[in-house]
Every structure is written in structure tokens, then in C-alpha cells.
Amino acid sequence: MEIKSPKAVKALLVMASLVVVLAGIKAATTIVVPFLLSVFIAMACNPVIVWSSKFKIPRWLSVISVILLIVIFGFMLAGLVGNSMTEFRQNMPIYKEQLNSETLWISNQLEALFDIQLNSSLFLSYLDPGIAMNMATNLLSSLGGVLTNFLLILLTVVFMLFEAESVPKKVHIALDDPSMRIQQIDKFLTSVKNYLVIKTLVSIATGGIIGLWLFVLGVDHFMLWAVLAFLLNYIPNIGSIIAAIPAVLLAFVQLGPATAGLAALGYIASNTIMGNVVEPKFMGRGLGLSTLVVFLSLIFWGWLLGTVGMLLSVPLTMIVKIALESNPDTKWIALLLDSEDAVNDEASELKETEPES
């Protein structure tokens, strides 16, 4: 069968090329994942370098200072996970005893109020505090497995930060635009940078609020849950739920149902405020992704790049979306990835620009 349509041939070639590229990335994850981490770290840190240059601070000094902060944060994170695991193992008998008493109380209340017979052993198997801790530590440990190339990532970040100023010019020249007249390139680079910076700051604020709230409630390992909330905040909607499960479960085991409810309320309030008020105010509704796209991107990037791909799934999808928006021929694909609010805003703008009959 002969395919005469040029568009059909082009679509087939694009799809075939995409399959080849994805297969290559999948085969080279040991190289691609550290490189992607380096790129995201460099893009998140570069605004700090630019800001410090306004105070006449030499670029090399700013880069060294930022790298030292990254190293300190990395060692603190490693020590935090190790200490939390050690303390958790020591407190495991206490947690199990408290869980038994809480389960017995819930079982008695359900039987007295609603005549519901609860299988305590089955309930305990689902609420095993060890499972909650393993959820968090497995995620952080798998991320730590990638950070075995910590020195390589740091060196790559250093070189990227030193050459960050020349990247836009190189991109323009590479795309045959030496006079820098194509605005789509600048729009793409600026949008990606702004998204990563805003998302990182919002994630830091979210982790700080969660950590402070859990500290006030007296939940053990509150710093570990704060770090987990910071990392998983890059995954909107789903990430906050995943981050809340182990912390709320531990609060239930350690301090009872009331404190667990307050902990859950803190997660809901912080993510609602930061995700629905603060983040859209600085980022704009137009950069939103639909919940379905977020979930599918989590599965896709997790399959392609592992745990790091899951953490970076939304930033990576956002970069793809921004790139598609920058090209008029592919803007319709970016629209399919939009959230409902962004689509409604787009529809309202089109309606306003339509000529009156």
C-alpha cells in the first residue's frame, strides 16, 4: 500500500524517530539520569549566581559557594536518612505496641457504635509502620543510588554554571539565528528557567511548612518527612498524597487518631495554599497540566528513567509542553496537555477576540 500524503509520511517518520530515541535513552539511563539531574540542579541554581552578580560578586566565587551548599545539603540528607532509619528500628517495638492499642480502641468503637466486626490482625497488616518507613526510605535510597555519581554530577553542574551565560547565544547560533530574532527560543529558555525556579522555591516552602507542622505536633522524624514533601512536591496532586501517607500513618501509631487527623489536615492545607494560590500566582494558569497527564507522565518517565524520572516527571513534561507551545505547528499538542483551568482561560480569550456579528 502506497502512502501518498506527505503529512502521513512525516507523522510516521516522527513516530519512528521517537521510538528510536526513547529506546536509546532507556538503554543509556546510567548516563542520562546523572546528566538530567545536573541540568536541573544547574538551572535551579543559576538565578542565584545571576542575582549575586548584581552585588559585584565574582562568578567563580558564587559558583563555589553554591556548590558548597549543595554538598552540605547532600551530606545532611544522607545523615538524616541514616539516623532516621536507626531510630526507627530502635523504636519499632514501641510503635507496634502503640499500634496494637490504637487498633483495639478503633475495633471496640466500631463494634459498639456500628456493630462492625473488625479483623485486628488484617488491619494491623495494612497499617504496619515498617511499611510506611520503607516507602520513604526506598525512594530516598534509590535516589541515593543515583547520587553514587555525586562527584561527576557536581563537576557537571560546575561547568554548566560557568557556561550558563553563553547557552542562549549558542542555542540561537545552533538553530541558524545568529542575530537572535527568533522569540520562540528565548520564550522557551525563559519559561523553562522560570518554571524550575518557581517550582523549587514552592517545594522548599512546602517542605518547610510540613516539617514545622509535624515538629509542633511532635511526630518523630519530622525532618525526613519535610525532605520527602519537598522532593514529591515536584509531582502535583499525586506527590502530596504519597508524601503524606507515611507521616500520617506514623502520627497515628505514635500519637493517636486525633494527631494523625491534624497531620493530614496540615498536608491538605499546605498543598492547597501552595499549589492552588501561591504557585499559580507566580507561574500562571497557562503552565498547568491536567491530572491525567500528570499521572501518565509519572508512569512514563518512571518507566523510562526510574525513580529520578518519577521525581522529574512533571518538570520534564513541562519542558516538552513549553517546547510544543513555542512552535505554531505543535501548539495544538500542548493544548491537549493543559489543565482544565488553562483550557477555560484559552477558550475565554478566543471568545473575546471573535468579531461580533
Phi, psi and chi 1 to 4 in degrees:
 res  aa     phi    psi   chi1   chi2   chi3   chi4
   1 MET       -  127.5  179.0  179.0  177.0      -
   2 GLU   -94.4  130.7 -175.7 -179.6   -3.8      -
   3 ILE   -98.4  112.8  -60.0  175.6      -      -
   4 LYS   -95.5  -21.3  -63.2 -178.6  179.3  179.9
   5 SER   -73.2  121.9  173.6      -      -      -
   6 PRO   -61.6  -34.3  -19.5   30.4      -      -
   7 LYS   -66.3  -39.4  -69.7 -174.9  177.7  179.9
   8 ALA   -65.4  -41.7      -      -      -      -
   9 VAL   -63.0  -43.6  173.7      -      -      -
  10 LYS   -63.5  -41.4 -176.3  178.5  178.3 -179.1
  11 ALA   -64.5  -41.1      -      -      -      -
  12 LEU   -64.5  -41.8  -73.7  174.1      -      -
  13 LEU   -63.9  -41.2  -72.7  174.1      -      -
  14 VAL   -63.6  -45.1  169.5      -      -      -
  15 MET   -64.5  -42.3  -68.4  174.8   64.5      -
  16 ALA   -64.1  -42.0      -      -      -      -
  17 SER   -63.6  -39.1  -57.6      -      -      -
  18 LEU   -63.3  -41.5 -173.9   61.5      -      -
  19 VAL   -62.4  -42.5  170.1      -      -      -
  20 VAL   -64.0  -43.2  172.8      -      -      -
  21 VAL   -64.0  -45.2  169.8      -      -      -
  22 LEU   -64.2  -38.7  -67.7  177.0      -      -
  23 ALA   -64.1  -38.6      -      -      -      -
  24 GLY   -65.2  -41.3      -      -      -      -
  25 ILE   -64.5  -42.5  -66.7  173.7      -      -
  26 LYS   -60.5  -39.4 -178.8   70.2  174.0  175.7
  27 ALA   -74.0  -23.1      -      -      -      -
  28 ALA  -112.6   30.8      -      -      -      -
  29 THR   -60.3  -32.4   50.1      -      -      -
  30 THR   -62.9  -24.4   53.3      -      -      -
  31 ILE   -97.8  -39.7  -60.3  173.6      -      -
  32 VAL   -68.3  -41.8  173.4      -      -      -
  33 VAL   -63.4  -50.3  169.2      -      -      -
  34 PRO   -59.6  -36.6  -23.8   34.4      -      -
  35 PHE   -64.4  -44.4  174.6   74.7      -      -
  36 LEU   -62.9  -41.7  -77.6  176.4      -      -
  37 LEU   -59.6  -42.1  -83.3  175.9      -      -
  38 SER   -61.7  -42.5  -57.1      -      -      -
  39 VAL   -63.5  -45.1  169.7      -      -      -
  40 PHE   -68.8  -39.0  -80.5   99.3      -      -
  41 ILE   -64.6  -43.3  -67.3  171.8      -      -
  42 ALA   -64.6  -42.2      -      -      -      -
  43 MET   -68.0  -32.9  -66.4 -174.0   73.7      -
  44 ALA   -74.2  -30.7      -      -      -      -
  45 CYS   -89.6  -23.2  -65.5      -      -      -
  46 ASN   -58.7  -39.7 -171.4   57.6      -      -
  47 PRO   -58.5  -31.0  -26.7   35.7      -      -
  48 VAL   -66.1  -39.7  178.9      -      -      -
  49 ILE   -64.2  -44.2  -50.7  -64.5      -      -
  50 VAL   -63.5  -42.7  174.6      -      -      -
  51 TRP   -62.8  -42.0  175.7   76.6      -      -
  52 SER   -67.5  -26.6   63.0      -      -      -
  53 SER   -66.4  -23.2   64.5      -      -      -
  54 LYS   -65.8  -21.6  -62.9  178.7 -179.1  179.0
  55 PHE  -100.0   21.3  -60.8   94.0      -      -
  56 LYS    62.1   26.0  -52.1  -61.8 -178.3 -177.6
  57 ILE   -82.7  129.3  -60.7  175.1      -      -
  58 PRO   -58.1  144.3  -22.0   31.8      -      -
  59 ARG   -61.6  -39.8 -170.1  173.9 -175.0   86.0
  60 TRP   -62.6  -36.4   63.6  -91.6      -      -
  61 LEU   -69.4  -39.4 -178.0   59.7      -      -
  62 SER   -64.5  -42.1  -58.6      -      -      -
  63 VAL   -63.5  -44.9  171.0      -      -      -
  64 ILE   -62.1  -41.2  -68.7  174.4      -      -
  65 SER   -63.6  -43.5  -58.4      -      -      -
  66 VAL   -64.4  -42.2  168.7      -      -      -
  67 ILE   -63.8  -39.5  -66.2  -59.6      -      -
  68 LEU   -62.2  -40.8  -75.8  175.4      -      -
  69 LEU   -63.7  -39.7  -72.1  174.7      -      -
  70 ILE   -63.5  -43.1  -66.6  173.5      -      -
  71 VAL   -62.4  -45.8  171.8      -      -      -
  72 ILE   -61.0  -43.6  -67.7  171.0      -      -
  73 PHE   -62.9  -40.1  175.9   77.1      -      -
  74 GLY   -63.4  -44.7      -      -      -      -
  75 PHE   -66.9  -38.1  -80.5  113.6      -      -
  76 MET   -63.7  -40.6  -72.7  177.3   61.0      -
  77 LEU   -65.1  -43.0  179.7   60.4      -      -
  78 ALA   -63.3  -44.5      -      -      -      -
  79 GLY   -64.9  -37.2      -      -      -      -
  80 LEU   -63.0  -47.3  174.9   66.0      -      -
  81 VAL   -63.7  -43.7  173.9      -      -      -
  82 GLY   -63.1  -46.3      -      -      -      -
  83 ASN   -65.4  -39.1  -69.9  -24.1      -      -
  84 SER   -64.4  -41.7  -62.9      -      -      -
  85 MET   -63.8  -42.0  -77.5  -62.1  -65.2      -
  86 THR   -63.7  -47.5  -57.7      -      -      -
  87 GLU   -64.6  -37.0  -68.3  177.6   10.1      -
  88 PHE   -65.1  -42.9 -174.1   81.8      -      -
  89 ARG   -62.8  -38.2  -70.0 -168.0 -172.6   97.9
  90 GLN   -67.3  -35.2  -67.3  173.8  -10.3      -
  91 ASN   -91.1   -0.2  -65.2  -26.2      -      -
  92 MET   -56.2  -44.5 -179.5   61.7   77.4      -
  93 PRO   -59.4  -37.9  -23.6   34.5      -      -
  94 ILE   -66.3  -44.2  -58.9  173.5      -      -
  95 TYR   -61.3  -41.3  -69.3  150.3      -      -
  96 LYS   -66.6  -37.8  -73.4 -173.3  174.7  180.0
  97 GLU   -66.0  -42.8 -176.0  179.3  -13.0      -
  98 GLN   -66.1  -37.6  -68.5  171.9  -27.7      -
  99 LEU   -64.5  -38.7 -179.7   59.6      -      -
 100 ASN   -62.0  -43.7  -71.7  -29.8      -      -
 101 SER   -67.4  -40.4   62.2      -      -      -
 102 GLU   -66.2  -40.2  -65.6  -68.4  -13.7      -
 103 THR   -65.0  -40.4  -56.1      -      -      -
 104 LEU   -63.2  -41.1 -177.4   61.3      -      -
 105 TRP   -63.8  -45.1 -179.5   83.1      -      -
 106 ILE   -63.7  -41.6  -68.0  175.5      -      -
 107 SER   -62.0  -42.0  177.7      -      -      -
 108 ASN   -66.3  -40.0  -68.0  -25.1      -      -
 109 GLN   -66.4  -43.1  -67.3  -62.0  -44.4      -
 110 LEU   -64.4  -37.6  -70.6  174.8      -      -
 111 GLU   -72.2  -37.8 -173.4  174.3   -4.1      -
 112 ALA   -74.4  -39.4      -      -      -      -
 113 LEU   -89.0  -39.6  -63.1  175.1      -      -
 114 PHE  -121.6    2.4  -54.7  103.6      -      -
 115 ASP    57.1   42.8 -164.6   24.7      -      -
 116 ILE  -105.8  124.2  -63.2  175.1      -      -
 117 GLN   -88.7  119.7  -60.9  -71.2  -25.7      -
 118 LEU  -105.9  128.8 -178.6   65.9      -      -
 119 ASN   -77.7  104.3 -170.7  -29.7      -      -
 120 SER   -63.7  -40.6  -60.6      -      -      -
 121 SER   -64.7  -40.1   59.8      -      -      -
 122 LEU   -66.9  -40.9 -179.0   62.4      -      -
 123 PHE   -62.7  -41.2 -170.4   71.9      -      -
 124 LEU   -66.2  -33.8  -73.3  170.4      -      -
 125 SER   -65.6  -31.6   66.2      -      -      -
 126 TYR   -81.0  -26.6  -77.1  111.6      -      -
 127 LEU  -106.6   33.2  -71.8 -179.0      -      -
 128 ASP   -67.5  118.3 -175.0   -1.2      -      -
 129 PRO   -62.7  -24.5   21.1  -31.7      -      -
 130 GLY   -64.1  -33.6      -      -      -      -
 131 ILE   -65.6  -40.4  -63.2  175.3      -      -
 132 ALA   -62.0  -46.0      -      -      -      -
 133 MET   -66.7  -37.5 -179.8   59.5   77.1      -
 134 ASN   -65.4  -34.5  -73.6  -27.0      -      -
 135 MET   -57.2  -45.9  -74.1  174.9   57.4      -
 136 ALA   -72.7  -47.2      -      -      -      -
 137 THR   -71.2  -31.2   52.4      -      -      -
 138 ASN   -64.7  -39.4  -74.2  -18.3      -      -
 139 LEU   -64.0  -48.4  176.5   64.2      -      -
 140 LEU   -69.0  -34.1  -64.4  173.0      -      -
 141 SER   -68.6  -40.5  -62.8      -      -      -
 142 SER   -66.6  -33.8   55.8      -      -      -
 143 LEU   -67.9  -38.4 -177.7   62.2      -      -
 144 GLY   -65.2  -29.1      -      -      -      -
 145 GLY   -62.3  -36.8      -      -      -      -
 146 VAL   -69.4  -34.6  177.5      -      -      -
 147 LEU   -75.8    6.6  -64.6  179.7      -      -
 148 THR   -63.8  -23.5   51.8      -      -      -
 149 ASN   -91.0   34.8  -62.7  -41.0      -      -
 150 PHE   -58.0  -43.1 -168.0   53.0      -      -
 151 LEU   -65.1  -42.8 -179.5   59.9      -      -
 152 LEU   -62.2  -42.7  174.9   62.2      -      -
 153 ILE   -63.5  -43.3  -66.3  173.2      -      -
 154 LEU   -62.1  -46.0  -82.4 -177.4      -      -
 155 LEU   -61.6  -41.2  -70.8  174.4      -      -
 156 THR   -63.3  -41.9  -52.6      -      -      -
 157 VAL   -62.1  -41.7  170.2      -      -      -
 158 VAL   -59.4  -49.8  169.0      -      -      -
 159 PHE   -64.8  -36.9  -69.0  127.4      -      -
 160 MET   -65.6  -40.8  -74.3 -179.6  175.6      -
 161 LEU   -66.6  -36.6  -71.2  175.5      -      -
 162 PHE   -68.1  -31.3  -85.5  119.1      -      -
 163 GLU  -102.8    8.3  -64.0 -165.8   10.5      -
 164 ALA   -61.6  -33.7      -      -      -      -
 165 GLU   -64.0  -33.7  -74.0 -179.1  -42.0      -
 166 SER   -90.2   -5.5   61.6      -      -      -
 167 VAL   -61.4  -48.7  168.7      -      -      -
 168 PRO   -57.6  -41.4  -24.7   34.6      -      -
 169 LYS   -64.4  -41.2 -174.1  175.7 -179.3 -179.9
 170 LYS   -62.3  -40.6  -70.6  179.8  178.5  178.2
 171 VAL   -64.4  -42.5  172.2      -      -      -
 172 HIS   -61.6  -46.0  -84.2  -80.9      -      -
 173 ILE   -66.7  -39.2  -65.5  173.6      -      -
 174 ALA   -63.3  -32.4      -      -      -      -
 175 LEU   -95.5   23.4  -62.9  178.4      -      -
 176 ASP    58.5   47.0 -163.9   20.0      -      -
 177 ASP  -137.5   61.7 -179.0   40.0      -      -
 178 PRO   -63.9  -25.0   21.6  -31.9      -      -
 179 SER   -83.3   -2.0   57.3      -      -      -
 180 MET    58.2   49.7  -60.4 -170.0 -179.3      -
 181 ARG  -100.7  -15.1  -71.2  176.7  -63.9 -169.6
 182 ILE   -80.3  109.5  -59.2  178.7      -      -
 183 GLN   -73.8  -22.6  -63.0  179.5   -7.1      -
 184 GLN   -61.7  -36.0  -73.1   91.5  -21.1      -
 185 ILE   -64.3  -48.6  -60.0  173.3      -      -
 186 ASP   -64.1  -38.2  -66.5  -32.2      -      -
 187 LYS   -63.4  -42.4 -179.8 -176.8  176.8 -177.4
 188 PHE   -63.0  -50.7  169.3   71.9      -      -
 189 LEU   -62.9  -41.7  -65.6  173.6      -      -
 190 THR   -67.9  -41.3  -57.3      -      -      -
 191 SER   -64.7  -43.2  -62.2      -      -      -
 192 VAL   -63.0  -45.3  170.9      -      -      -
 193 LYS   -62.7  -47.5 -178.8 -170.4   69.4  174.9
 194 ASN   -61.9  -41.6  -69.6  -17.5      -      -
 195 TYR   -61.2  -48.5  171.9   78.5      -      -
 196 LEU   -64.4  -41.2  -72.2  175.6      -      -
 197 VAL   -65.8  -48.1  170.5      -      -      -
 198 ILE   -64.5  -43.3  -66.9  171.1      -      -
 199 LYS   -63.9  -38.8 -167.4   66.5  179.5  177.6
 200 THR   -66.0  -44.1  -60.3      -      -      -
 201 LEU   -65.0  -41.2  -67.8  175.5      -      -
 202 VAL   -64.9  -39.1  170.1      -      -      -
 203 SER   -65.9  -40.5  -61.4      -      -      -
 204 ILE   -62.2  -44.5  -68.8  172.5      -      -
 205 ALA   -63.8  -40.7      -      -      -      -
 206 THR   -63.4  -46.2  -58.7      -      -      -
 207 GLY   -61.5  -39.5      -      -      -      -
 208 GLY   -64.5  -42.9      -      -      -      -
 209 ILE   -64.7  -44.9  -67.6  170.2      -      -
 210 ILE   -61.9  -46.1  -67.9  -63.9      -      -
 211 GLY   -60.4  -43.6      -      -      -      -
 212 LEU   -64.9  -41.7 -178.2   61.7      -      -
 213 TRP   -64.9  -43.4  179.0 -116.5      -      -
 214 LEU   -68.3  -33.0  -65.0  178.6      -      -
 215 PHE   -64.9  -42.0  169.9   74.9      -      -
 216 VAL   -63.7  -38.1  170.7      -      -      -
 217 LEU   -75.0  -17.4  -65.7  177.4      -      -
 218 GLY    86.3   23.0      -      -      -      -
 219 VAL   -77.1  134.9  179.7      -      -      -
 220 ASP   -65.4  151.9  -71.2  -15.1      -      -
 221 HIS    58.0   39.2  -40.4  -58.2      -      -
 222 PHE   -63.0  -30.0   62.1   91.4      -      -
 223 MET   -67.8  -36.8  -77.7  -63.0  -64.5      -
 224 LEU   -63.0  -42.5  179.4   64.0      -      -
 225 TRP   -69.1  -31.0  -49.1  130.1      -      -
 226 ALA   -66.4  -43.3      -      -      -      -
 227 VAL   -63.8  -41.2  171.9      -      -      -
 228 LEU   -64.5  -40.0 -163.8   65.4      -      -
 229 ALA   -65.1  -38.1      -      -      -      -
 230 PHE   -62.6  -47.6  158.9   70.8      -      -
 231 LEU   -66.9  -45.9  -68.0  174.0      -      -
 232 LEU   -78.8   -8.1  -65.7  180.0      -      -
 233 ASN   -69.1  -17.0 -166.5   65.0      -      -
 234 TYR   -67.9  -15.0  -76.1   96.5      -      -
 235 ILE  -107.4   97.0  -52.0  172.6      -      -
 236 PRO   -66.9  157.8   21.8  -30.3      -      -
 237 ASN    67.4  -65.1  -54.4  -38.1      -      -
 238 ILE   -78.7  -39.2  -54.2  167.9      -      -
 239 GLY   -60.9  -40.6      -      -      -      -
 240 SER   -65.6  -34.4   57.3      -      -      -
 241 ILE   -68.1  -45.5  -62.0  172.8      -      -
 242 ILE   -61.8  -41.1  -60.2  172.5      -      -
 243 ALA   -68.0  -31.6      -      -      -      -
 244 ALA   -77.5  -30.2      -      -      -      -
 245 ILE   -56.4  -55.2  -70.5  172.9      -      -
 246 PRO   -66.3  -36.5   21.2  -31.4      -      -
 247 ALA   -68.1  -44.2      -      -      -      -
 248 VAL   -66.6  -39.9  172.4      -      -      -
 249 LEU   -64.1  -41.4 -177.8   53.5      -      -
 250 LEU   -66.6  -36.9 -175.1   61.5      -      -
 251 ALA   -63.6  -38.6      -      -      -      -
 252 PHE   -64.1  -44.6  170.8   77.2      -      -
 253 VAL   -68.3  -42.4  172.0      -      -      -
 254 GLN   -80.2  -43.1 -179.8 -167.6   -9.8      -
 255 LEU  -123.4   -4.7  -58.8  168.5      -      -
 256 GLY   104.7  171.0      -      -      -      -
 257 PRO   -61.7  -36.7  -19.6   30.8      -      -
 258 ALA   -63.2  -47.4      -      -      -      -
 259 THR   -66.0  -37.1  -54.8      -      -      -
 260 ALA   -61.7  -40.3      -      -      -      -
 261 GLY   -63.4  -41.4      -      -      -      -
 262 LEU   -64.9  -39.2  -70.3  174.2      -      -
 263 ALA   -62.7  -44.4      -      -      -      -
 264 ALA   -63.7  -39.0      -      -      -      -
 265 LEU   -63.1  -38.6 -173.3   63.2      -      -
 266 GLY   -62.9  -42.3      -      -      -      -
 267 TYR   -62.2  -45.9  -88.1   93.4      -      -
 268 ILE   -63.0  -45.3  -66.1  170.8      -      -
 269 ALA   -65.0  -46.6      -      -      -      -
 270 SER   -64.6  -43.6   64.4      -      -      -
 271 ASN   -72.3  -30.8  -75.4  -75.8      -      -
 272 THR   -67.7  -45.9  -59.9      -      -      -
 273 ILE   -67.8  -49.7  -65.8  171.4      -      -
 274 MET   -70.4  -38.5  -59.4  -57.0  -67.7      -
 275 GLY   -82.8  -30.4      -      -      -      -
 276 ASN  -108.3  -13.0  -63.2  -29.9      -      -
 277 VAL  -118.4  -60.5  179.0      -      -      -
 278 VAL   -69.2  -51.5  176.6      -      -      -
 279 GLU   -63.0  -48.0 -168.8  171.4  -54.5      -
 280 PRO   -62.8  -28.8  -23.2   34.0      -      -
 281 LYS   -64.0  -40.9  179.5 -179.3  178.7 -179.4
 282 PHE   -91.1  -29.0  -68.3   99.7      -      -
 283 MET   -97.8  -29.3 -162.8  175.3  -66.4      -
 284 GLY    91.0  148.1      -      -      -      -
 285 ARG   -66.8  -26.6  -71.4  -78.8 -177.9 -174.8
 286 GLY   -66.0  -14.6      -      -      -      -
 287 LEU   -97.8   13.6  -73.3 -180.0      -      -
 288 GLY   -79.5  157.9      -      -      -      -
 289 LEU  -120.9  147.0  -67.4  171.6      -      -
 290 SER   -68.5  154.8   72.1      -      -      -
 291 THR   -60.5  -39.0  -53.6      -      -      -
 292 LEU   -63.0  -42.4  176.0   61.8      -      -
 293 VAL   -64.8  -39.5  171.0      -      -      -
 294 VAL   -60.2  -46.1  170.2      -      -      -
 295 PHE   -65.0  -45.5 -179.1   70.0      -      -
 296 LEU   -66.7  -37.0  -66.5  177.5      -      -
 297 SER   -67.1  -34.5   67.6      -      -      -
 298 LEU   -61.1  -44.3 -179.2   69.0      -      -
 299 ILE   -67.4  -45.8  -63.3  173.0      -      -
 300 PHE   -65.8  -53.0  172.1   75.5      -      -
 301 TRP   -69.5  -30.3  -67.8  110.4      -      -
 302 GLY   -65.0  -40.1      -      -      -      -
 303 TRP   -66.5  -39.3  163.8   78.2      -      -
 304 LEU   -76.9  -41.4 -171.7   65.1      -      -
 305 LEU  -122.3    2.1  -59.7  173.2      -      -
 306 GLY    81.8 -152.2      -      -      -      -
 307 THR   -61.5  -41.4  -55.9      -      -      -
 308 VAL   -61.6  -37.2  174.1      -      -      -
 309 GLY   -62.2  -35.5      -      -      -      -
 310 MET   -66.1  -42.9  -65.8  174.7   66.2      -
 311 LEU   -67.4  -35.3  -68.4  176.3      -      -
 312 LEU   -98.2   10.7  -60.7 -180.0      -      -
 313 SER   -59.8  -46.9   60.3      -      -      -
 314 VAL   -71.5  -46.3  172.3      -      -      -
 315 PRO   -56.4  -40.9  -27.5   35.3      -      -
 316 LEU   -65.5  -42.0  -72.2  169.9      -      -
 317 THR   -66.3  -36.2  -53.0      -      -      -
 318 MET   -63.6  -39.8  -77.9  -58.0  -49.4      -
 319 ILE   -63.3  -43.0  -70.0  174.7      -      -
 320 VAL   -61.2  -42.7  173.2      -      -      -
 321 LYS   -64.8  -43.0  178.8  173.9  178.0  -74.4
 322 ILE   -64.7  -39.9  -67.3  168.4      -      -
 323 ALA   -63.7  -40.0      -      -      -      -
 324 LEU   -67.5  -36.2  -67.2  171.5      -      -
 325 GLU   -67.8  -28.2  -75.2  178.0  -24.8      -
 326 SER   -72.6  -17.4  -58.1      -      -      -
 327 ASN  -110.0  122.1 -170.5  -23.4      -      -
 328 PRO   -58.4  -29.9  -23.3   33.4      -      -
 329 ASP   -72.1  -24.0  -65.1  -27.4      -      -
 330 THR  -114.4    7.8   57.4      -      -      -
 331 LYS   -62.9  -29.8 -168.4  172.8 -178.4  179.9
 332 TRP   -66.0  -30.8   64.7  -86.3      -      -
 333 ILE   -68.7  -41.0  -56.8  176.4      -      -
 334 ALA   -61.1  -34.9      -      -      -      -
 335 LEU   -64.7  -33.6 -175.2   62.5      -      -
 336 LEU   -67.4  -23.2  -64.2  177.2      -      -
 337 LEU   -87.7   -9.1  -55.7  177.9      -      -
 338 ASP   -67.4  156.3  -94.2  -26.0      -      -
 339 SER   -75.8  168.3   63.7      -      -      -
 340 GLU   -64.3  -37.7 -175.0  177.4   -7.6      -
 341 ASP   -63.9  -41.6  -68.3  -32.7      -      -
 342 ALA   -66.0  -39.2      -      -      -      -
 343 VAL   -65.3  -41.1  172.6      -      -      -
 344 ASN   -63.3  -41.2  -69.5  -24.0      -      -
 345 ASP   -62.8  -42.6  -67.8  -18.1      -      -
 346 GLU   -63.2  -41.9 -173.7   80.9   15.0      -
 347 ALA   -64.8  -38.0      -      -      -      -
 348 SER   -65.4  -40.0  -60.9      -      -      -
 349 GLU   -66.1  -40.1  -70.0  177.1    5.4      -
 350 LEU   -65.2  -38.1  -70.8  174.4      -      -
 351 LYS   -66.2  -37.3 -169.6  174.0 -179.0 -179.9
 352 GLU   -69.9  -31.4  -69.5  174.1    1.3      -
 353 THR   -84.6  -10.2   55.0      -      -      -
 354 GLU   -68.5  136.3  -74.4  180.0   -4.8      -
 355 PRO   -68.8  140.6   24.5  -32.4      -      -
 356 GLU   -73.6  136.1  -65.2 -176.9    1.0      -
 357 SER   -77.5      -   56.9      -      -      -
